[in-house]
Amino acid sequence: MNQRQALIAAALAAMCATNTTASVAAADTEPCYGVAKAGQNDCSSASGSHSCAGQASVDMSLDEWKYVAKGTCEQVGGKLTAPPK
């Protein structure tokens, strides 16, 4: 195996390991509303005011959510469900 093939194999192995780790991490988390700081939300807002991560404009808005470890959302003052529209 030449050096180029070895580098490609190492890169592919690293990508596979990263995808597995991400899947396990996602399985151990849940969305938590009302705990994201401005600019640190994990996706679109519940109200539809924006559609991307990192666009929250105020801290702890009930429309914004962030992934947290399962079972910890309410302990940190968040809600597991989005507010009514």
VOGU-3710 file (C-alpha; in Angstrom, 3 decimals, decimal comma):
1> mnqrqaliaa> 0,000/0,000/0,000  1,475/3,333/-0,972  1,339/6,474/1,148  -1,610/7,943/-0,763  -3,742/4,832/-0,246  -2,817/4,778/3,442  -3,908/8,400/3,862  -7,208/7,761/2,083  -7,864/4,676/4,234  -7,084/6,638/7,411
11> alaamcatnt> -9,406/9,476/6,341  -12,249/7,067/5,599  -11,767/5,324/8,944  -11,872/8,673/10,743  -15,080/9,658/8,937  -16,753/6,384/9,878  -15,718/6,779/13,511  -17,036/10,356/13,586  -20,410/9,343/12,131  -20,817/6,564/14,700
21> tasvaaadte> -19,946/8,902/17,570  -22,389/11,530/16,293  -25,189/8,960/16,059  -24,584/7,773/19,618  -24,478/11,371/20,860  -27,741/12,206/19,094  -29,448/9,191/20,667  -28,490/10,428/24,132  -29,917/13,929/23,671  -33,285/15,637/23,352
31> pcygvakagq> -34,383/19,119/22,261  -34,939/21,478/25,174  -36,870/24,750/24,703  -35,987/27,913/26,583  -32,354/27,182/27,437  -30,448/28,393/24,372  -28,399/31,565/24,639  -28,445/34,113/21,828  -26,648/32,693/18,802  -26,398/29,196/20,305
41> ndcssasgsh> -29,694/27,548/19,310  -29,547/24,189/17,514  -32,026/24,744/14,667  -35,089/26,697/13,594  -37,302/28,485/16,072  -40,673/27,055/17,066  -42,381/30,278/15,958  -40,798/30,147/12,496  -38,980/33,457/12,872  -35,821/31,840/11,423
51> scagqasvdm> -34,804/28,462/10,052  -31,167/28,007/11,000  -28,977/27,169/13,961  -27,187/30,060/15,632  -29,810/32,689/14,809  -31,451/33,113/18,218  -31,408/36,813/19,041  -32,111/36,677/22,800  -31,109/34,394/25,660  -33,561/31,757/26,935
61> sldewkyvak> -36,393/32,437/24,468  -39,122/29,805/24,766  -39,207/29,570/20,935  -35,549/28,517/20,731  -34,168/25,096/21,561  -30,880/23,329/22,119  -30,001/19,637/22,402  -29,270/18,587/25,991  -28,573/15,225/27,604  -31,731/13,157/28,049
71> gtceqvggkl> -33,393/13,735/31,398  -31,719/17,086/32,082  -33,958/19,589/30,264  -36,370/20,352/33,061  -33,544/20,300/35,620  -31,921/23,260/33,851  -35,223/25,161/33,579  -36,273/24,184/30,052  -39,348/22,602/28,522  -39,524/19,422/26,432
81> tappk> -42,316/20,771/24,229  -42,524/23,880/22,093  -44,797/26,681/23,281  -48,204/26,880/21,598  -48,239/28,999/18,433
//
